[in-house]
Amino acid sequence: MNSALLPRFLEALQRLDSIILGKQDALRLALSCLLARGHLLIEDLPGVGKTTLAHALARVLGLKFQRVQFTSDLLPADITGVSIYDRQDGRFRFHPGPIFAQVLLADEINRATPKTQSALLEAMAEHQVTVDGESHPLPRPFYVIATQNPLQQIGAFPLPESQLDRFLMRLELGYPDERAERELLLGQDRRSLLSTQEPVLGIAELLAAQAEVEQVHISPALVDYVQALVAATRNDPSFACGLSPRAALGLIQASRAHAWLIGRNMVIPEDVQTIFPGVAGHRLVQRASGRPDHAAVLRLLAAIAIP
């Protein structure tokens, strides 16, 4: 594949790697999620770089960034915005909320009430918000990165399946390895490092790259493979329910994005296998425990023959 945009994105990955140390695979998946026009859920311990990753991604790609701390008293209008009566004009004027950004960090999303969580559903699916019967388009690109803490995942209001299914991928960052952690401890403060970063590319380049991802070829044999994986989740008695058609479409699109970042113009089985745990893990529920089981997802992946 000979894309003039690819070197810019590889440079962006290098910049991100200099900020979020030792997490190259997670960074590649996060960028693949954005290129696939999806949204990302990061579930991990506090202090491993979830917020820094979101901020760094927006900074390096030259995107407008907003952070919303989700709490039990957060209202939908605090996210979407509100219409306020303007006496001078004699009409209501819409004041947009923080959701009108290109990268929205929904921090500790499961702390908010279901009503507030649902304010994101329309935005994530249709790239618009409706307030007082009037629809307002969101900027493009529009990328939600939500975080939650696995030790307190239930929290006050666990995310329902309909909300989880809006996230294309779920990632875990985990602890850095010893070398990366030592470099982190001896190096520059991450917030100071972020402030010095200049954008590697702009919005036009990102939109053009998303369009190129759409053109990455996936063979009928690979579609058969995706269908076999999806069918296996639906037929496995250990899972309460299988993957939705939205998940299958997301798996194909994210595999295209991953292939594009590698520099290929066609999807191969390794792309699907790399993407599959991130797409399937948060959607599959174990009948016994009620929680998604990463090991069960990997076993299912290993059981399906590669074409």
Secondary structure, DSSP 8 states (H G I E B T S, - for coil): ---SSHHHHHHHHHHHHHHSTT-HHHHHHHHHHHHTT--EEEE--TTSSHHHHHHHHHHHHT--EEEEE--TT--HHHHHEEEEEETTTTEEEEEE-TTSSSEEEEETGGGS-HHHHTHHHHHHHHSEEEETTEEEE--SS-EEEEEE-GGGSSSSS---HHHHTT-SEEE------HHHHHHHHHS--HHHHHHT---SS-HHHHHHHHHHHHT-B--HHHHHHHHHHHHHHHH-TTBSS---HHHHHHHHHHHHHHHHHHT-SB--HHHHHHHHHHHHTTT--BTTTSS--HHHHHHHHHHS---
